[in-house]
Amino acid sequence: MAEPIVFNRRRLLLGQGALALSATLAPLFPAWARGAHGGHHGMATGPDAMAGIGDALSGERIALTIGESRFAVGKRSAAAVSINGSIPGPLIRLREGQPVRIDVTNRLRESSSIHWHGLLVPFQMDGVPGLSFPGIDPGETFTYEFPVRQAGTYWYHSHSGMQEAVGLYGPIVIDPATPSSASYDREYVLMLADWSPLHPHEIMRQLKAMSGTFNMRKQTLSGLLAGRDQSAKERFAWAGMRMDPTDISDVTGSTYSYLVNGHDSAANWTALYAPGERVRLRVINASAMTNFNLRIPGLAMTVIAADGQDVQPVETDEIQIAIAETYDVIVTPAGAGPHAIVAEAIDRSGQVRATLATQPGMVAPIPPIRSRPVLTMRDMGMDMGGMKGMGEMHHSMAMRDGANAPSVKMGPGVAMIAPMPVDRLADRPTGLEDVDHRVLTYADLRARDANPDHRTPTREIDVHLTANMERYMWSIDGQTISGGAKPIPFRLGERVRVTLINDTMMPHPIHLHGHFFELVTGDPGHRPRKHTVNVLPGGKVAFDLTADAEGDWAFHCHMLLHMHAGMMRVVTVRREGEA
């Protein structure tokens, strides 16, 4: 077991350093993350689940300790932040309707925090330093206390600095108060992540110096001569706009290792099953900067929940799971396998394989990485096909015309405004437009239960996701919190339609704390409820929000470096008559 790290807080606060024991080189994996090789054969689904599986933490009182450590993948290692001595952190397993008190002790040399991603908690318990509470100082303990109001798959992570990227994250499973309608024989948590030995502050520094520093798969002259990717005319057009159609991800497999439950492909994390069993996979994208394409070649997945909320079952072959999203799927392997669970980075710069198998030691083959995607004019918000039947045009087709976005504060941080963004909720996600199998879209999702609020929104607002990608400047409506942006105001209980418009060339997973919203797609009354939505490049997404949680809430892109660069605002919910 890792030894605890002990700090002299008085000396630390005086700026005279801290005394600490040496950190462990390789944090122990919690039982839920070890796979078959660690003796973990899936979590029980009956009454035994609440008794704890392996080292799952349950009950009304839980203790977490944040500490220093090191993490290694292959021959690469770096300083890290662990929770209870492990990366990922321990599984927290609760039951809908119970109260819980979670004591979080900080053994770092810096302030820390934990945010309960997707949980409906009082804003004082939300865990965002400087917004909902001051943070947890070195050597101090903060007690989070809240009722558990929901069931489903969620996760927790730091909202302090870049700690999330260096290990401070873990899963949450909340069992329903009444038996679930989903039938399955065993279940596993699959926590996807990216990791680099470069500290995220160094990654940010390099991106500020040259935004494409990690993009090693740009178009080449040899590719042009071979007839690959864009034509010469298209390349000159994009170059004239100073835009790179291969700039899919800021940080790529050139520095990242991709992980499942803390393991790379060589470690072959394995989930066991018996032929014919229904296996529930609770998939969480805990990455800092990577959207993943998830598939199990030759095995269909039935989606039963998104962001912890039950949906009407829908069968698919591939899911693009954005950063901070969760999806629950059921698979039924018929034979002995093994089956590869493949999480491929959206830009195809790398992937990670886990294995579904009937016995330990089986190895599923790793499929080759597919060709990297290339952006199109549709990703620029200039899809001419979307203009048909629209009658007289009132939009300029210039790439930086503020008249197309009156709410945006124009400045050096806004390099483009999408001239003609279109609703892309039914679009296949970036890079999966032409694959020859089924791909999940948001339009495929239908809530299992009726939406709780059927009121028509009383007002509408547009929110623009803005950037100067070349200078690595990110914002919302051209504004940042550090630049003095005012909160986005809502009245308690009001119903508002919010339209997110992506004026950049990258997808953005936008997360709203403290609330669920209904995506404006499909049949009214059973629209999918989510807390995070991925907005495709040059596209827009509308959702209906009932502002039912009083307080100040973070609203941000969950790409960690985008958020830290400025793509974050505050949503404030106040009673009528309150400022």
Beta strands, then each sheet from edge to edge (+ up, - down):
strand 1: 61-73
strand 2: 76-83
strand 3: 92-95
strand 4: 99-106
strand 5: 115-117
strand 6: 141-147
strand 7: 152-157
strand 8: 169-175
strand 9: 186-195
strand 10: 257-260
strand 11: 270-272
strand 12: 279-285
strand 13: 292-295
strand 14: 301-306
strand 15: 309-316
strand 16: 318-321
strand 17: 326-331
strand 18: 339-345
strand 19: 351-357
strand 20: 422-423
strand 21: 459-468
strand 22: 473-476
strand 23: 488-491
strand 24: 495-502
strand 25: 508-512
strand 26: 517-519
strand 27: 529-530
strand 28: 532-535
strand 29: 539-546
strand 30: 551-557
strand 31: 568-574
sheet 1: 2+ 1- 4- 6+
sheet 2: 3+ 8+ 7- 5+
sheet 3: 10+ 9- 12- 17+ 14- 15+
sheet 4: 11+ 19+ 18- 13+ 16-
sheet 5: 20+ 29+ 24- 21- 22+
sheet 6: 20+ 29+ 26- 27+
sheet 7: 23+ 31+ 30- 25+ 28-
end
